[in-house]
Amino acid sequence: MGLPTGVHHLALATRDMKAQLAFFTQVVGMELEALYWMHGVENTVHAFLRLGDTCSLSFVQAPDMATIEPVMGVSHPGFSAGSVAPGAMQHLALSVPTEADLLTMRDRLRSHGYWVAGPINHNMCKSMYVQAPEGLVLEFATAEGAIDVEQWIDPAVVAHCGITPAELAGFVRPPPFTSQGGKVPQPAPTTRPNFVFTGEWAPRGAAFFQLTDEQIAAALDTPAPPVPRRPSS
């Protein structure tokens, strides 16, 4: 109870919203479902592309993103096994139902002039890789059945990562948690690593940390969509 059940959306930065939307709709075949000014952020555009029934792929475009240059090996890996800074996304993998769908996707990508590697059989899945706009390393994968934990947690790698047997048991089967109905008090903002506000956001960030849950909701709730619903004919 209270556990995540899937990914709601993945948000990626872009300096060219139109190019990303063109790639993911015309080349990949996803549907645009939302494009609007990002809530609470001036001059920033937010887009959502439908990714299955419960998940979306999202892009965010802010004015200053046009002047921030990607750095290979820091912000971007360059290829599917390349290194990036800790906490950065190394690559994005999208699921397709079957191997036949994987080959169909390869045909779509190649028909638009994109070089594609794969499919490659990883046993737990079959994957192929392509470089999307703005250096995004994109994988498409298909899998049959669930992963066998006994076969896919390598004791040598567990030891390499410094994970004890007790820790491993907790990673495989996390301890249960009993909800308190949202009554756990807010800890101090410095208790754990937290949001970092820089530049013009710094004073606003300092004030943000002092707000109550109710004040945050009152300031940022946006229950109405940007375009009124058309009356039915």
C-alpha positions as CSV (number, residue, x, y, z in Angstrom):
1,M,0.0,0.0,0.0
2,G,1.3,3.4,-0.9
3,L,4.0,2.0,-3.2
4,P,4.7,3.4,-6.7
5,T,3.0,1.4,-9.4
6,G,4.8,2.7,-12.4
7,V,6.3,5.8,-14.0
8,H,3.9,8.8,-14.4
9,H,6.3,10.8,-16.6
10,L,9.9,11.3,-17.4
11,A,10.9,14.9,-17.8
12,L,13.8,15.8,-20.1
13,A,15.3,19.2,-20.9
14,T,15.3,20.6,-24.4
15,R,16.3,23.8,-26.2
16,D,14.2,22.9,-29.2
17,M,10.7,21.7,-28.2
18,K,9.5,21.5,-31.9
19,A,12.4,19.2,-32.9
20,Q,11.7,16.8,-30.0
21,L,8.0,16.7,-30.7
22,A,8.7,16.1,-34.4
23,F,11.0,13.2,-33.6
24,F,8.8,11.5,-31.0
25,T,5.6,11.9,-33.0
26,Q,6.6,11.6,-36.6
27,V,9.5,9.2,-36.2
28,V,8.7,7.2,-33.1
29,G,4.9,7.5,-33.4
30,M,3.9,8.8,-30.0
31,E,1.0,11.2,-29.5
32,L,1.2,14.7,-28.1
33,E,-1.2,15.0,-25.3
34,A,-0.3,18.3,-23.6
35,L,1.7,21.5,-24.4
36,Y,1.4,24.4,-22.1
37,W,3.3,27.0,-19.9
38,M,4.9,25.1,-17.0
39,H,3.0,25.8,-13.8
40,G,4.7,28.3,-11.5
41,V,7.7,28.9,-13.9
42,E,7.9,31.9,-16.1
43,N,8.5,31.5,-19.8
44,T,9.0,27.8,-19.6
45,V,7.1,25.3,-21.8
46,H,6.1,21.8,-20.7
47,A,5.0,19.0,-23.1
48,F,3.7,15.5,-22.6
49,L,3.7,12.7,-25.1
50,R,1.6,9.6,-24.4
51,L,3.6,6.6,-23.5
52,G,1.1,3.8,-22.9
53,D,-2.0,4.1,-20.7
54,T,-0.4,5.4,-17.5
55,C,2.9,7.0,-18.4
56,S,4.1,10.0,-20.4
57,L,7.4,11.3,-21.8
58,S,7.8,14.9,-21.0
59,F,10.0,17.8,-22.2
60,V,10.7,21.1,-20.5
61,Q,12.1,24.1,-22.5
62,A,13.2,27.2,-20.5
63,P,14.9,30.3,-22.1
64,D,18.3,29.8,-20.5
65,M,18.5,26.2,-21.7
66,A,19.4,27.6,-25.1
67,T,22.7,28.9,-23.6
68,I,23.6,25.8,-21.6
69,E,26.0,23.6,-23.6
70,P,25.9,19.8,-23.1
71,V,29.2,18.2,-22.2
72,M,30.1,14.7,-23.3
73,G,31.0,12.5,-20.4
74,V,29.3,14.9,-18.0
75,S,25.7,15.6,-19.1
76,H,25.6,13.2,-22.1
77,P,27.1,9.8,-22.6
78,G,27.5,10.0,-26.4
79,F,26.6,6.3,-26.8
80,S,24.8,3.6,-24.9
81,A,27.7,2.7,-22.7
82,G,29.2,6.1,-22.3
83,S,29.8,7.8,-18.9
84,V,28.0,10.7,-17.4
85,A,28.0,12.6,-14.1
86,P,26.3,10.8,-11.1
87,G,22.6,11.5,-11.0
88,A,22.4,12.3,-14.8
89,M,20.4,10.0,-17.1
90,Q,22.7,7.7,-19.0
91,H,20.1,6.5,-21.5
92,L,16.3,6.2,-21.9
93,A,14.8,2.8,-22.7
94,L,11.3,2.6,-24.1
95,S,9.3,-0.7,-24.0
96,V,7.7,-2.3,-27.0
97,P,5.4,-5.4,-26.7
98,T,7.1,-8.0,-29.0
99,E,10.2,-8.6,-31.1
100,A,8.1,-8.0,-34.2
101,D,7.2,-4.6,-32.8
102,L,10.9,-4.0,-32.2
103,L,11.7,-4.7,-35.9
104,T,8.8,-2.4,-36.9
105,M,10.2,0.4,-34.8
106,R,13.6,-0.2,-36.4
107,D,12.0,0.1,-39.9
108,R,10.4,3.4,-38.7
109,L,13.6,4.8,-37.5
110,R,15.7,3.8,-40.5
111,S,13.0,5.1,-42.9
112,H,13.6,8.5,-41.4
113,G,17.4,8.2,-41.8
114,Y,18.4,7.1,-38.3
115,W,21.2,4.6,-37.8
116,V,20.1,1.8,-35.4
117,A,22.1,-0.8,-33.6
118,G,20.3,-4.0,-32.8
119,P,18.2,-5.9,-31.9
120,I,20.7,-7.3,-29.4
121,N,19.7,-10.3,-27.1
122,H,20.5,-9.4,-23.5
123,N,18.4,-12.5,-22.3
124,M,16.3,-10.4,-19.9
125,C,15.3,-8.3,-22.9
126,K,16.1,-7.7,-26.6
127,S,17.2,-4.1,-27.3
128,M,18.2,-1.7,-30.0
129,Y,19.8,1.7,-29.7
130,V,19.6,5.0,-31.6
131,Q,20.8,8.6,-31.1
132,A,17.8,10.9,-30.7
133,P,17.8,14.7,-31.1
134,E,20.0,16.7,-28.7
135,G,22.3,13.8,-27.8
136,L,19.6,11.7,-26.1
137,V,20.6,8.0,-26.2
138,L,17.4,6.1,-26.8
139,E,16.9,2.3,-26.4
140,F,13.9,0.3,-27.5
141,A,13.4,-3.0,-25.6
142,T,11.1,-6.0,-25.5
143,A,11.0,-8.7,-22.8
144,E,9.1,-11.9,-22.4
145,G,8.2,-12.7,-18.8
146,A,9.6,-11.5,-15.5
147,I,13.3,-11.3,-14.6
148,D,14.6,-14.3,-12.6
149,V,16.1,-12.7,-9.5
150,E,18.2,-15.8,-8.7
151,Q,19.9,-15.6,-12.1
152,W,20.3,-11.8,-12.4
153,I,21.7,-10.7,-9.1
154,D,25.4,-11.6,-9.5
155,P,27.2,-12.3,-6.1
156,A,30.4,-10.9,-7.6
157,V,28.8,-7.6,-8.4
158,V,27.0,-7.5,-5.1
159,A,30.4,-7.8,-3.4
160,H,31.9,-5.2,-5.8
161,C,29.2,-2.7,-4.7
162,G,29.9,-3.3,-1.0
163,I,26.4,-4.7,-0.4
164,T,26.1,-7.0,2.7
165,P,23.8,-10.1,2.7
166,A,21.4,-8.3,5.1
167,E,21.4,-5.2,2.8
168,L,20.8,-7.4,-0.2
169,A,17.8,-9.0,1.5
170,G,16.3,-5.6,2.2
171,F,16.9,-4.5,-1.4
172,V,15.2,-7.5,-2.8
173,R,12.3,-7.4,-0.3
174,P,12.0,-3.9,1.1
175,P,10.5,-3.7,4.6
176,P,6.8,-2.9,4.9
177,F,5.6,0.6,5.9
178,T,2.5,1.6,7.6
179,S,0.9,4.9,6.4
180,Q,0.2,7.6,8.9
181,G,-2.3,9.2,6.5
182,G,0.1,12.1,5.6
183,K,0.6,13.1,9.2
184,V,4.4,12.6,9.3
185,P,5.9,16.1,10.1
186,Q,8.1,17.9,7.6
187,P,11.8,17.4,8.5
188,A,14.2,20.3,8.4
189,P,15.2,21.1,4.7
190,T,18.9,20.3,5.6
191,T,18.3,16.8,7.0
192,R,18.8,15.2,3.6
193,P,20.1,16.4,0.2
194,N,17.5,18.8,-1.1
195,F,16.6,21.0,-4.0
196,V,19.3,23.5,-5.0
197,F,18.2,27.0,-6.0
198,T,20.8,29.1,-7.9
199,G,20.9,32.6,-9.4
200,E,17.6,34.4,-9.4
201,W,15.9,31.4,-7.9
202,A,18.1,31.5,-4.7
203,P,15.9,33.9,-2.6
204,R,12.7,32.3,-3.8
205,G,14.1,28.9,-2.9
206,A,15.0,30.0,0.6
207,A,11.4,31.2,1.0
208,F,10.0,28.0,-0.5
209,F,11.6,25.9,2.2
210,Q,9.7,27.8,4.9
211,L,6.2,27.2,3.4
212,T,3.8,24.7,4.9
213,D,2.1,22.0,2.8
214,E,-1.0,24.1,2.6
215,Q,0.9,27.2,1.5
216,I,2.7,25.2,-1.3
217,A,-0.6,23.8,-2.5
218,A,-2.2,27.2,-2.5
219,A,0.6,28.8,-4.4
220,L,1.1,26.1,-7.1
221,D,-2.2,24.2,-7.5
222,T,-3.5,24.6,-11.1
223,P,-6.7,22.5,-11.3
224,A,-8.0,24.0,-14.5
225,P,-6.4,23.1,-17.9
226,P,-5.1,26.0,-20.1
227,V,-7.8,25.6,-22.8
228,P,-11.5,25.5,-21.8
229,R,-13.4,22.4,-22.9
230,R,-15.3,23.1,-26.2
231,P,-19.1,22.8,-25.7
232,S,-20.5,19.6,-27.2
233,S,-22.5,20.2,-30.4
